[in-house]
Amino acid sequence: MNKWLERLGGLSARWHWIVILAWVLILAGLYAAKAAHGGEYVNNYNVPGTESDNGLNRLNDTFPLQGGYSGQIVFHAKKGKITADSAVINQVTTSISRLPDVIKAVSPFASPSSGMVSKNGTIAYSSVSWSANPYSLDTAYLGRLNAATAPAVKAGLQVEYGAGASEIGQTTKDSTSEIIGLVLALVLLLFMFGSLIAAAMPLVSALFSVGAGLAVLGLLAAALTFPTTAPTIATLLGLGVAVDYGLFLVARHREQLDTGMDVLTSARHAEGTSGAAVVVAGSTVVVSILGLYISDVAFVGALGLAAALTVAITMLAALTLVPAFMGLAGENVRALAARVRAHRAHETTREQAKRTAAATHEQHENSAFARWGRKVSAHPWPWGILSVVVLGVLAIPFFSITLGQPDNGTNPYSDTSRRAYDLMTDGFGVGSNGPLAVVVVLPTQSASATSTLLSTMQKNVKSTPGVASVGPAAVNSPKTTAVFNVIPTTRPQAAQTTNLVNTLRDSVLPKSHVTTYVTGTTAGAVDFTNRIKSRLVWLILAVIAIAFILLTTAFRSVVIATKAAILNLLSIGAAYGVIVAIFEWGWAKSVIGLHTTLPIPAYVPMLVFAIVFGLSMDYEVFLLSRVHEAWIATKDPHRAVAIGIGGTARVITTAALIMIAVFTSFVINPDPTVKMLALGMAFAVLIDASLVRMILVPSVMTLLGSHAWWMPKWMEPIVPHLQLEGSMAAEAAPPSAGGPALRSG
């Protein structure tokens, strides 16, 4: 693979204009195709085979008027009573019933006992059902809905959209986060390279790759169902890894130029070394994220596919577009100060580089980072134990995690969904925001027997602790299916509501000895959470196994692969603890614009694990490839650790800071789940690049010594040879008495 990558890097650098033009044409073509044939993003939380999904299917098949996706149009009279505006509310409800995809719309004044007018007479709501998922209805449809409700607004009523109605026309807007992340990345890259040209190369590559990834995602959305947060997750992750991969390649290229290597040779060598590390690290990220399909939940798997697709494209851009920029920039990629000094000394940049090459090698082994590596290596046990203790303390909140699906009460007050939630809570109790639907499969019997059956069932449900009220039962024309609503006393995301769903299913409804289903959005969220919880362990095992195989292949060491898995689990556990402390315990929640605490969505730990485990491998591969390179040259484990850290710490630290900057820039997103993912991944990268990479790894590597590179003899013939040091490793001069003549990088 290394020789192939070197040829690819050399060709891309030599024929740079052709490669750049090809990327421009590909990007333009993808966006043209997306504009003509792109699809919409839709949240589909249904989990096939669960009770909630089976109940919804039963309604849609036998009682479609009671099926579909429900929503609420909430009306609030700021002055007087809502009944004074009953005529305009009836008009609005009728107009909504005529919109496309509406199954039915019921006015609160359809009957005196509708139960859809609050006791104080100031709040009422119309119940609406759609045949299509409201998330799939675009902004044009939202405009038609606004036009239908305009008479009520004109009459002075406050009108808000609750439940499914609030999901219509929702679009993802990440441009502000993207700009902030890119600006911060540019500042860090300028600080790193001291050259605008060198700093721009990873950023421009990132823009091309993420743009192409989002365009491909939009095209696939026409055939596959991707959640509304898929573009956000893809952008968040894609920008981070794209800039990092470009940074690693450019940093290696710059160092080689600083030792006198010509541009094309350096581009080939950077591709064969850091490019090989990009392939291993990126492949680990892609495979880890695709492991989300183990959840057996389409929603989670689609998020993984969106992110993996974007990461794969960033790898392709890093291996082709970045070398092309290297060829285009030539020697100008070197620091401006160095070029100015060469000009004043009447030297060519290559002459200056050759003259200073020895100093560059010396700098790697005697830099502040290298001295830090030797300091940790001198006392590995105290440093290692201290790091593990800190990670353990950070992970403590994780042991009290509550998994669940946040309700609209966690949304910001600027959202109509939150305002509707508060109005429904004030007028009808907090449980009205998440009613449960009990679907009953009726046996063939007389009308009086059916009436008795439903009456007894409703009485049993009404007497169950946690039930606020039970609605009247509706029966379809063939008398085969009945349904009635149950209003809990607690909010949809509360653990008590989950317990109520389980109690109804396991204890209360079976008393009637007929087939029943508890369905609805809240019951669906319970099933969604349970399915993911049951699969989380399998995901963890699968991702660890895949990463183990990739790292064993990369470094030909089962010890390195085992160490990486254990240390990554420690850093992810600490990241989980931070997520729980902020979002569930409420520590510093106001700082990130969070209005209330909330349970952790079940797919967030799964998503964070898959993504962060993969990202951790980035730094693992780039650091240990340098350590391994030094180990091959010196056979001195202590010195190899110092040289590896000295040669990579500045780059890894900059890369981590860039990724942290990109991730935290998405905290301004109003969606609490996006905030959670952004902060969780940012903290995970921070922990991994500081405690793990700078303390734990050198401690463990020192303690392991030469045993770190051990692999059983029986595995030697079956494990492929992959040299992350590149095929040019043999060109390095043999160690001399004064130390090894290590290649730059």
C-alpha positions as MATLAB code, in Angstrom:
seq = 'MNKWLERLGGLSARWHWIVILAWVLILAGLYAAKAAHGGEYVNNYNVPGTESDNGLNRLNDTFPLQGGYSGQIVFHAKKGKITADSAVINQVTTSISRLPDVIKAVSPFASPSSGMVSKNGTIAYSSVSWSANPYSLDTAYLGRLNAATAPAVKAGLQVEYGAGASEIGQTTKDSTSEIIGLVLALVLLLFMFGSLIAAAMPLVSALFSVGAGLAVLGLLAAALTFPTTAPTIATLLGLGVAVDYGLFLVARHREQLDTGMDVLTSARHAEGTSGAAVVVAGSTVVVSILGLYISDVAFVGALGLAAALTVAITMLAALTLVPAFMGLAGENVRALAARVRAHRAHETTREQAKRTAAATHEQHENSAFARWGRKVSAHPWPWGILSVVVLGVLAIPFFSITLGQPDNGTNPYSDTSRRAYDLMTDGFGVGSNGPLAVVVVLPTQSASATSTLLSTMQKNVKSTPGVASVGPAAVNSPKTTAVFNVIPTTRPQAAQTTNLVNTLRDSVLPKSHVTTYVTGTTAGAVDFTNRIKSRLVWLILAVIAIAFILLTTAFRSVVIATKAAILNLLSIGAAYGVIVAIFEWGWAKSVIGLHTTLPIPAYVPMLVFAIVFGLSMDYEVFLLSRVHEAWIATKDPHRAVAIGIGGTARVITTAALIMIAVFTSFVINPDPTVKMLALGMAFAVLIDASLVRMILVPSVMTLLGSHAWWMPKWMEPIVPHLQLEGSMAAEAAPPSAGGPALRSG';
ca = [
       0.000    0.000    0.000;
       2.831    2.400    0.818;
       4.330    2.294   -2.679;
       0.889    2.791   -4.205;
       0.283    5.799   -1.976;
       3.686    7.244   -2.863;
       2.860    6.973   -6.564;
      -0.550    8.578   -5.963;
       1.012   11.439   -3.997;
       3.692   12.002   -6.632;
       1.215   12.013   -9.510;
      -1.161   14.358   -7.658;
       1.676   16.780   -6.910;
       3.065   16.637  -10.461;
      -0.298   17.020  -12.203;
      -1.715   19.362   -9.582;
      -3.852   21.524  -11.871;
      -5.585   18.477  -13.355;
      -6.375   17.099   -9.873;
      -7.658   20.458   -8.595;
      -9.790   21.004  -11.700;
     -11.184   17.468  -11.396;
     -12.273   18.191   -7.813;
     -13.898   21.470   -8.874;
     -15.844   19.714  -11.629;
     -16.854   16.847   -9.322;
     -18.099   19.264   -6.675;
     -20.036   21.355   -9.211;
     -21.564   18.234  -10.740;
     -22.615   16.840   -7.361;
     -24.361   20.057   -6.361;
     -26.108   20.303   -9.717;
     -27.323   16.723   -9.320;
     -28.408   17.412   -5.744;
     -30.407   20.475   -6.814;
     -32.188   18.407   -9.449;
     -32.612   15.078   -7.688;
     -31.798   15.556   -3.980;
     -34.069   14.279   -1.232;
     -35.302   15.509    2.153;
     -34.083   14.569    5.629;
     -36.678   12.844    7.816;
     -36.605   11.686   11.439;
     -38.066    8.207   11.695;
     -37.841    6.823   15.217;
     -39.981    3.761   14.476;
     -38.304    0.493   15.405;
     -39.756   -2.407   13.388;
     -40.912   -5.353   15.444;
     -41.530   -3.391   18.641;
     -44.937   -3.108   20.281;
     -45.318    0.582   19.434;
     -44.544   -0.050   15.759;
     -46.885   -3.059   15.588;
     -49.654   -1.010   17.195;
     -49.193    1.849   14.716;
     -49.252   -0.604   11.813;
     -52.478   -2.117   13.162;
     -54.107    1.319   13.264;
     -52.906    2.284    9.795;
     -54.153   -1.007    8.340;
     -57.524   -1.332   10.077;
     -58.356    2.109   11.457;
     -56.538    4.738    9.332;
     -58.559    7.633   10.744;
     -56.910    6.961   14.102;
     -53.457    6.275   12.642;
     -50.803    8.473   11.083;
     -48.549   11.043   12.770;
     -50.238   13.285   15.291;
     -49.724   16.943   16.073;
     -51.372   19.788   17.932;
     -52.309   23.321   16.957;
     -52.440   25.119   20.305;
     -54.463   28.321   20.782;
     -54.103   30.721   23.695;
     -56.391   33.645   24.437;
     -54.197   36.342   25.934;
     -57.319   38.193   27.059;
     -60.730   36.766   27.918;
     -61.897   33.239   27.158;
     -60.946   31.063   24.211;
     -64.629   30.275   23.547;
     -65.095   33.815   22.265;
     -62.955   32.818   19.276;
     -64.523   29.406   18.661;
     -65.687   30.407   15.178;
     -62.225   31.374   13.955;
     -60.679   28.238   15.545;
     -63.260   26.081   13.736;
     -62.378   27.918   10.513;
     -58.670   27.298   11.042;
     -59.234   23.616   11.804;
     -61.312   23.196    8.644;
     -58.605   24.874    6.559;
     -55.956   22.567    8.027;
     -58.087   19.497    7.293;
     -57.948   20.441    3.587;
     -54.145   20.515    3.443;
     -52.389   17.641    1.631;
     -51.440   14.591    3.725;
     -53.846   15.509    6.545;
     -55.892   12.499    7.634;
     -58.111   14.474    9.970;
     -58.206   17.680   12.005;
     -60.513   17.873   15.034;
     -61.566   21.212   16.494;
     -61.650   21.610   20.291;
     -65.258   22.748   19.839;
     -66.345   19.705   17.812;
     -68.185   18.453   20.895;
     -68.839   19.835   24.388;
     -66.932   16.943   25.956;
     -63.896   16.990   23.662;
     -61.545   17.625   26.583;
     -59.501   19.919   24.337;
     -60.361   23.162   26.153;
     -58.559   23.956   29.404;
     -60.509   24.296   32.643;
     -59.681   27.994   32.922;
     -61.001   28.528   29.401;
     -57.908   30.271   28.008;
     -56.170   27.423   26.140;
     -57.466   24.984   23.527;
     -55.954   22.788   20.862;
     -56.933   21.139   17.608;
     -55.733   17.559   17.081;
     -54.308   16.877   13.615;
     -53.057   13.645   12.031;
     -50.845   13.400    8.945;
     -50.356   10.391    6.685;
     -46.788   11.540    5.967;
     -44.079   11.984    8.563;
     -44.194   15.714    9.441;
     -40.392   15.857    9.229;
     -40.731   15.128    5.499;
     -42.981   18.157    4.924;
     -40.912   21.079    3.666;
     -40.867   24.829    4.311;
     -43.415   25.387    1.526;
     -45.851   23.168    3.437;
     -45.105   25.132    6.608;
     -46.042   28.274    4.706;
     -49.419   26.732    3.825;
     -49.959   25.734    7.450;
     -49.117   29.277    8.577;
     -51.589   30.621    6.043;
     -54.283   28.310    7.422;
     -53.708   29.508   11.012;
     -53.334   33.191   10.041;
     -56.987   34.088   10.849;
     -56.478   33.016   14.472;
     -53.305   35.101   14.735;
     -55.118   38.049   13.197;
     -57.878   37.613   15.792;
     -55.257   38.147   18.540;
     -54.728   34.510   19.571;
     -51.331   33.021   20.277;
     -50.920   30.025   17.963;
     -48.204   27.412   18.507;
     -47.434   24.065   16.897;
     -46.950   21.079   19.182;
     -45.825   17.454   18.773;
     -45.607   16.461   15.087;
     -46.863   19.851   13.877;
     -43.694   21.498   15.200;
     -41.544   19.270   12.990;
     -42.882   20.619    9.695;
     -40.432   22.627    7.602;
     -37.530   22.268   10.021;
     -34.162   22.824    8.344;
     -30.601   22.437    9.581;
     -28.599   25.681    9.704;
     -24.954   25.085   10.515;
     -23.344   27.944    8.588;
     -22.523   29.994   11.713;
     -20.898   27.005   13.428;
     -18.980   26.168   10.270;
     -17.628   29.706    9.911;
     -16.580   29.880   13.574;
     -14.903   26.476   13.384;
     -13.033   27.297   10.179;
     -11.851   30.700   11.434;
     -10.522   29.159   14.652;
      -8.882   26.382   12.640;
      -7.202   28.959   10.386;
      -5.815   30.835   13.395;
      -4.392   27.634   14.878;
      -2.914   26.550   11.549;
      -1.280   29.952   11.070;
       0.222   29.637   14.538;
       1.400   26.133   13.692;
       2.929   26.803   10.270;
       3.677   30.530   10.209;
       2.552   30.435    6.583;
      -0.823   31.391    5.129;
      -0.289   29.044    2.189;
       0.466   26.054    4.414;
      -2.464   26.927    6.689;
      -4.874   27.257    3.776;
      -4.142   23.834    2.275;
      -5.903   21.690    4.940;
      -8.804   24.166    5.131;
      -9.474   24.311    1.393;
      -9.242   20.529    1.206;
     -11.748   20.305    4.083;
     -14.194   22.623    2.295;
     -13.999   20.523   -0.876;
     -14.387   17.190    0.907;
     -17.168   18.184    3.316;
     -19.017   19.974    0.514;
     -18.797   16.859   -1.650;
     -19.878   14.671    1.261;
     -22.973   16.764    1.948;
     -23.888   16.783   -1.745;
     -23.626   12.982   -1.944;
     -25.659   12.738    1.259;
     -28.375   14.944   -0.257;
     -28.503   12.705   -3.326;
     -28.736    9.537   -1.246;
     -31.543   11.117    0.795;
     -33.757   10.720   -2.279;
     -33.461    6.937   -1.942;
     -32.651    6.402    1.749;
     -34.041    7.897    4.964;
     -31.528   10.107    6.786;
     -32.377   11.959   10.034;
     -32.558   15.754   10.055;
     -29.398   15.862   12.176;
     -27.436   13.767    9.642;
     -25.982   16.789    7.763;
     -24.995   18.372   11.088;
     -23.219   15.236   12.325;
     -21.553   14.786    8.933;
     -20.379   18.418    8.879;
     -19.238   18.389   12.504;
     -17.167   15.237   12.079;
     -16.120   15.851    8.481;
     -14.629   19.274    9.142;
     -12.696   17.990   12.147;
     -11.101   14.986   10.463;
     -10.585   16.731    7.113;
      -8.543   19.523    8.654;
      -6.648   17.036   10.819;
      -5.751   14.733    7.918;
      -4.616   17.686    5.820;
      -2.620   19.011    8.767;
      -0.765   15.733    9.297;
       0.187   15.522    5.614;
       1.250   19.160    5.296;
       3.205   19.032    8.571;
       5.167   15.996    7.356;
       5.737   17.657    3.983;
       6.958   20.864    5.619;
       9.387   19.041    7.864;
      10.819   17.154    4.894;
      11.249   20.348    2.909;
      13.060   21.783    5.936;
      15.616   18.951    5.623;
      16.337   19.697    1.963;
      14.022   17.208    0.258;
      12.628   18.432   -3.076;
       8.893   19.087   -3.421;
       7.869   16.052   -5.485;
       9.946   13.605   -3.440;
       8.557   15.105   -0.247;
       4.979   14.846   -1.522;
       5.525   11.171   -2.342;
       7.152   10.464    0.996;
       4.488   12.365    2.976;
       1.830   10.319    1.195;
       3.637    7.036    1.860;
       4.086    7.773    5.572;
       1.445   10.142    6.935;
      -0.841    9.124    4.052;
      -0.652    5.508    5.180;
      -1.507    6.634    8.708;
      -4.469    8.590    7.279;
      -5.714    5.412    5.569;
      -5.447    3.338    8.752;
      -6.906    6.029   11.019;
      -9.653    7.017    8.590;
     -10.591    3.404    7.899;
     -10.880    2.824   11.632;
     -13.197    5.834   11.934;
     -15.334    4.701    8.985;
     -15.634    1.093   10.152;
     -16.309    2.161   13.739;
     -19.114    4.477   12.710;
     -20.655    1.954   10.335;
     -20.776   -0.327   13.371;
     -23.783    1.751   14.420;
     -25.865   -0.522   12.203;
     -25.410   -3.107   14.950;
     -27.990   -1.058   16.866;
     -30.635   -2.572   14.560;
     -32.262    0.877   14.518;
     -32.474    2.524   11.101;
     -32.281    6.045   12.597;
     -28.929    5.345   14.294;
     -27.489    3.386   11.389;
     -28.333    6.201    8.978;
     -26.505    8.718   11.204;
     -23.473    6.434   11.079;
     -23.684    6.078    7.302;
     -23.872    9.860    6.846;
     -20.806   10.445    9.011;
     -18.832    7.515    7.534;
     -19.569    8.659    3.998;
     -18.204   12.126    4.717;
     -15.086   10.770    6.460;
     -14.389    8.463    3.502;
     -14.548   11.421    1.124;
     -12.237   13.462    3.384;
      -9.719   10.605    3.172;
      -9.899   10.684   -0.613;
      -9.416   14.464   -0.634;
      -6.485   14.239    1.764;
      -4.742   11.659   -0.443;
      -5.272   13.518   -3.745;
      -6.137   17.183   -3.247;
      -3.617   17.931   -0.480;
      -0.650   16.551   -2.512;
      -1.927   18.583   -5.467;
      -1.779   21.711   -3.307;
       1.741   20.683   -2.277;
       2.797   20.616   -5.923;
       1.071   23.922   -6.614;
       2.605   25.708   -3.607;
       6.143   24.415   -4.153;
       8.690   25.761   -1.671;
       6.224   28.495   -0.622;
       4.714   26.089    1.888;
       7.722   26.738    4.133;
       7.437   29.384    6.834;
       7.610   32.969    5.596;
      10.312   33.820    8.149;
      12.530   30.991    6.880;
      12.109   32.116    3.276;
      12.921   35.709    4.197;
      16.096   34.598    5.996;
      17.132   32.538    2.975;
      16.574   35.522    0.683;
      18.664   37.795    2.883;
      21.446   35.212    3.003;
      21.248   34.869   -0.812;
      20.433   31.180   -0.447;
      17.835   29.139   -2.206;
      15.236   27.665    0.137;
      16.645   24.210   -0.540;
      20.195   25.285    0.271;
      18.984   26.782    3.529;
      17.002   23.618    4.330;
      20.006   21.372    3.778;
      22.122   23.634    5.970;
      19.594   23.516    8.813;
      18.612   19.840    8.453;
      20.782   18.680   11.335;
      19.254   21.303   13.612;
      15.794   20.091   12.589;
      16.632   16.515   13.596;
      18.122   17.728   16.851;
      15.006   19.771   17.577;
      12.778   16.707   17.464;
      14.708   14.881   20.148;
      15.356   17.868   22.383;
      12.146   19.858   22.068;
      10.019   20.718   25.092;
       7.609   17.924   24.140;
      10.451   15.422   23.901;
      11.739   16.519   27.300;
       8.221   16.004   28.647;
       8.204   12.499   27.166;
      11.483   11.689   28.900;
      10.147   13.124   32.166;
       7.098   10.857   32.054;
       9.236    7.890   30.968;
      11.536    8.440   33.951;
       8.630    7.939   36.407;
       6.006    5.924   34.504;
       4.155    4.443   37.494;
       3.242    7.718   39.317;
       2.266    9.474   36.079;
       0.266    6.504   34.837;
      -1.590    6.034   38.123;
      -2.359    9.765   38.364;
      -3.821    9.780   34.864;
      -6.015    6.760   35.523;
      -7.288    8.340   38.765;
      -8.204   11.574   36.952;
     -10.001    9.643   34.202;
     -11.810    7.595   36.850;
     -13.018   10.700   38.663;
     -14.277   12.232   35.413;
     -16.160    9.019   34.646;
     -18.026    8.919   38.001;
     -21.185   10.728   36.752;
     -21.533    8.136   33.992;
     -22.626    5.520   36.527;
     -25.813    7.492   37.214;
     -26.735    7.992   33.561;
     -30.442    8.006   32.649;
     -31.166    7.034   29.067;
     -34.321    8.357   27.439;
     -35.664   10.515   24.653;
     -35.832   14.254   25.541;
     -39.244   15.831   25.047;
     -40.087   19.264   23.637;
     -39.802   20.748   27.126;
     -36.027   20.702   26.678;
     -36.130   22.837   23.522;
     -35.270   26.558   23.669;
     -38.086   29.038   24.301;
     -37.581   30.417   20.797;
     -39.056   27.191   19.350;
     -42.796   26.949   18.777;
     -42.567   23.347   20.025;
     -41.408   24.574   23.442;
     -44.082   27.274   23.666;
     -46.759   24.748   22.693;
     -45.378   22.341   25.313;
     -45.648   24.987   28.034;
     -49.191   25.947   26.997;
     -50.302   22.301   26.998;
     -48.709   21.834   30.420;
     -50.501   24.890   31.818;
     -53.841   23.958   30.326;
     -53.984   20.167   30.460;
     -51.119   18.891   32.613;
     -47.607   17.924   31.645;
     -48.639   14.432   30.555;
     -50.778   15.857   27.738;
     -47.562   16.448   25.813;
     -47.044   12.706   25.465;
     -50.346   10.792   25.414;
     -50.253    7.028   25.104;
     -52.521    5.221   22.655;
     -53.834    1.808   23.664;
     -54.768   -0.242   20.593;
     -57.064   -3.202   21.203;
     -57.565   -6.108   18.796;
     -61.254   -6.893   19.315;
     -62.451  -10.501   19.335;
     -65.540  -11.461   17.380;
     -68.358  -10.877   19.858;
     -71.548   -8.904   20.478;
     -71.588   -5.099   20.740;
     -72.461   -5.300   24.453;
     -69.534   -7.660   25.120;
     -67.182   -5.289   23.292;
     -68.506   -2.340   25.301;
     -67.998   -4.267   28.557;
     -64.484   -5.302   27.541;
     -63.415   -1.731   26.721;
     -65.100   -0.294   29.806;
     -63.318   -2.759   32.111;
     -60.008   -2.156   30.365;
     -60.348    1.635   30.659;
     -61.290    1.316   34.330;
     -58.188   -0.802   35.020;
     -55.959    1.665   33.207;
     -57.549    4.669   34.975;
     -56.808    3.153   38.387;
     -53.130    2.590   37.530;
     -50.746    4.898   39.431;
     -49.292    7.504   37.078;
     -52.428    7.841   34.924;
     -54.075   11.288   34.917;
     -57.002   10.479   32.631;
     -58.317    8.041   30.059;
     -60.117    9.172   26.901;
     -63.188    7.589   25.290;
     -62.652    4.552   23.090;
     -63.120    4.684   19.322;
     -64.029    1.528   17.379;
     -63.597    1.017   13.633;
     -66.534    0.087   11.410;
     -65.749   -3.663   11.115;
     -65.515   -3.782   14.931;
     -62.041   -5.326   14.779;
     -59.920   -2.566   16.341;
     -60.441   -0.076   19.145;
     -58.187    2.672   20.485;
     -58.245    5.032   23.456;
     -55.796    7.603   24.782;
     -54.107    7.586   28.170;
     -52.691   10.795   29.667;
     -49.822   10.212   32.144;
     -49.288   12.404   35.186;
     -45.622   12.913   34.265;
     -43.805   14.434   31.298;
     -42.879   12.237   28.312;
     -39.157   12.015   29.140;
     -39.685   11.151   32.819;
     -38.601    7.747   34.102;
     -42.050    7.435   35.733;
     -43.657    7.617   32.283;
     -41.404    4.830   31.027;
     -42.387    2.769   34.077;
     -46.059    3.437   33.316;
     -45.661    2.159   29.746;
     -44.016   -1.009   31.033;
     -46.656   -1.474   33.743;
     -49.529   -1.141   31.267;
     -47.914   -3.628   28.904;
     -46.799   -6.166   31.479;
     -49.472   -6.078   34.187;
     -52.594   -4.030   33.493;
     -53.658   -4.706   29.903;
     -52.977   -8.481   29.972;
     -55.783   -8.791   32.557;
     -58.302   -8.467   29.716;
     -56.857  -11.486   27.841;
     -56.933   -9.807   24.400;
     -54.135   -8.574   22.150;
     -53.218   -4.982   22.955;
     -50.509   -2.526   21.983;
     -49.319    0.602   23.772;
     -48.203    2.955   21.024;
     -47.759    6.640   20.287;
     -44.686    8.875   20.230;
     -43.871    8.381   23.912;
     -44.213    4.603   23.800;
     -42.152    4.604   20.607;
     -39.386    6.501   22.406;
     -39.393    3.848   25.137;
     -39.022    1.069   22.555;
     -36.358    3.072   20.700;
     -34.318    3.430   23.900;
     -34.728   -0.212   24.900;
     -33.590   -1.497   21.503;
     -30.438    0.624   21.550;
     -29.620   -0.281   25.162;
     -29.842   -3.960   24.286;
     -27.376   -3.495   21.421;
     -24.843   -1.130   22.998;
     -22.582   -3.868   24.387;
     -22.484   -5.614   21.007;
     -21.478   -2.366   19.309;
     -18.658   -1.805   21.802;
     -17.327   -5.333   21.322;
     -17.542   -5.113   17.531;
     -15.785   -1.736   17.299;
     -13.016   -2.853   19.660;
     -12.532   -6.063   17.653;
     -12.329   -4.205   14.338;
      -9.917   -1.603   15.738;
      -7.823   -4.398   17.243;
      -7.441   -6.049   13.843;
      -6.550   -2.788   12.079;
      -3.965   -1.760   14.681;
      -2.444   -5.224   14.820;
      -2.033   -5.046   11.053;
      -0.618   -1.516   11.168;
       1.953   -2.113   13.926;
       2.270   -5.930   13.879;
       1.724   -5.969   17.639;
      -1.169   -7.370   19.648;
       0.129   -5.473   22.692;
      -0.224   -2.081   20.992;
      -3.738   -2.959   19.820;
      -4.795   -4.126   23.305;
      -3.302   -1.053   24.965;
      -5.109    1.255   22.525;
      -8.470   -0.387   23.208;
      -8.106   -0.112   26.990;
      -6.909    3.499   26.975;
      -9.645    4.548   24.547;
     -12.282    2.996   26.791;
     -10.909    5.072   29.684;
     -11.051    8.332   27.718;
     -14.569    7.617   26.384;
     -15.777    6.772   29.906;
     -14.479   10.151   31.076;
     -16.267   11.868   28.168;
     -19.504   10.103   29.129;
     -19.085   11.401   32.679;
     -18.749   14.981   31.435;
     -21.892   14.610   29.295;
     -23.925   13.372   32.264;
     -22.564   16.080   34.587;
     -23.528   18.892   32.196;
     -26.770   17.692   30.637;
     -28.275   15.483   33.332;
     -26.868   17.026   36.501;
     -27.003   20.549   35.077;
     -23.440   21.634   35.806;
     -22.713   24.852   33.854;
     -25.762   24.234   31.646;
     -26.521   27.958   31.301;
     -23.052   28.536   29.852;
     -23.940   26.479   26.770;
     -27.470   27.855   26.429;
     -29.224   24.836   27.933;
     -32.526   25.730   29.606;
     -33.154   22.552   31.551;
     -31.640   19.194   32.358;
     -32.590   16.218   30.249;
     -32.022   12.480   29.959;
     -29.314   11.272   27.609;
     -30.761   10.013   24.295;
     -29.859    6.352   24.040;
     -28.173    6.763   20.688;
     -25.804    9.499   21.948;
     -23.517    7.141   23.972;
     -23.556    4.761   21.025;
     -22.721    7.522   18.534;
     -20.070    9.101   20.762;
     -18.428    5.719   21.338;
     -18.229    4.829   17.652;
     -16.993    8.271   16.582;
     -14.591    8.956   19.449;
     -13.122    5.464   19.402;
     -12.345    5.976   15.742;
     -10.974    9.490   16.258;
      -8.786    8.312   19.135;
      -7.162    5.929   16.706;
      -6.107    8.939   14.595;
      -3.787   10.189   17.315;
      -2.801    6.656   18.290;
      -1.693    5.868   14.760;
       0.124    9.152   14.127;
       1.980    9.070   17.448;
       2.881    5.392   17.489;
       3.920    5.357   13.841;
       6.619    7.879   14.822;
       7.501    5.930   17.970;
       7.719    2.756   15.890;
       9.872    4.567   13.343;
      12.258    5.656   16.115;
      12.174    2.167   17.658;
      13.251    0.608   14.356;
      16.164    3.058   14.133;
      17.310    3.000   17.785;
      15.952   -0.158   19.447;
      15.801    2.038   22.564;
      12.200    2.155   23.950;
      12.812    5.208   26.173;
      14.441    7.198   23.408;
      11.844    6.068   20.872;
       9.050    7.446   23.073;
      10.841   10.788   23.476;
      11.547   11.089   19.743;
       7.987   10.051   18.841;
       6.438   12.614   21.159;
       8.928   15.293   20.131;
       8.161   14.754   16.456;
       4.377   14.587   16.744;
       3.188   16.390   19.899;
       3.045   19.842   18.321;
       1.121   18.535   15.336;
      -1.184   16.328   17.404;
      -1.844   19.141   19.884;
      -2.697   21.540   17.058;
      -4.882   18.904   15.398;
      -6.698   18.244   18.673;
      -7.226   21.964   19.292;
      -8.642   22.327   15.785;
     -11.020   19.425   16.299;
     -12.063   20.803   19.698;
     -12.654   24.228   18.132;
     -14.754   22.734   15.332;
     -16.789   20.566   17.708;
     -17.435   23.280   20.300;
     -18.517   25.716   17.582;
     -21.601   23.508   17.161;
     -22.619   24.090   20.793;
     -24.494   27.192   19.572;
     -26.904   24.853   17.754;
     -30.264   25.111   19.590;
     -30.839   21.341   19.454;
     -29.828   19.931   22.884;
     -28.774   16.639   21.310;
     -26.387   18.383   18.910;
     -24.950   20.317   21.879;
     -24.494   17.006   23.675;
     -22.675   15.355   20.796;
     -20.488   18.405   20.162;
     -19.423   18.795   23.793;
     -19.023   15.068   24.346;
     -16.712   14.676   21.370;
     -14.800   17.876   22.188;
     -14.114   16.705   25.748;
     -13.196   13.235   24.506;
     -10.623   14.682   22.106;
      -9.292   17.001   24.823;
      -8.897   14.119   27.260;
      -7.401   11.847   24.624;
      -4.847   14.365   23.334;
      -3.744   15.486   26.798;
      -4.069   12.838   29.511;
      -3.987    9.789   27.285;
      -1.582   10.718   24.485;
       0.836   12.859   26.544;
       0.890   10.921   29.819;
      -0.701    7.487   29.721;
       0.731    6.376   26.372;
       4.368    7.263   27.200;
       3.951    5.743   30.669;
       2.591    2.472   29.345;
       5.030    2.339   26.418;
       7.947    2.824   28.814;
       6.697    0.095   31.134;
       6.180   -2.289   28.231;
       9.572   -1.566   26.688;
      10.445   -3.897   23.819;
       7.433   -6.068   24.698;
       5.195   -3.359   23.227;
       6.015   -4.651   19.733;
       5.373   -8.333   20.481;
       3.185  -10.537   18.340;
       2.711  -14.313   18.596;
       4.774  -16.232   16.071;
       1.726  -18.030   14.719;
       0.252  -14.696   13.671;
       3.328  -13.495   11.787;
       2.560  -15.282    8.485;
      -1.136  -14.359    8.403;
      -0.956  -10.657    9.307;
      -0.300   -8.430    6.257;
       2.782   -6.193    6.274;
       1.854   -2.515    6.386;
       4.736   -0.132    7.010;
       3.428    3.208    8.229;
       6.998    4.471    7.879;
       6.703    4.059    4.120;
       8.660    2.134    1.529;
      11.444    4.706    1.722;
      12.302    3.635    5.290;
      15.239    1.665    4.030;
      16.799    4.871    2.775;
      17.406    6.053    6.317;
      21.072    5.973    7.237;
      22.169    3.389    9.834;
      22.665    4.560   13.406;
      26.009    6.105   14.088;
      27.915    6.438   17.302;
      26.317    9.763   17.859;
      22.812    8.376   17.474;
      20.557    7.264   14.639;
      20.226    9.281   11.491;
      16.458    9.418   11.685;
      14.485   10.708    8.763;
      12.660   13.935    9.346;
       9.036   13.672   10.340;
];
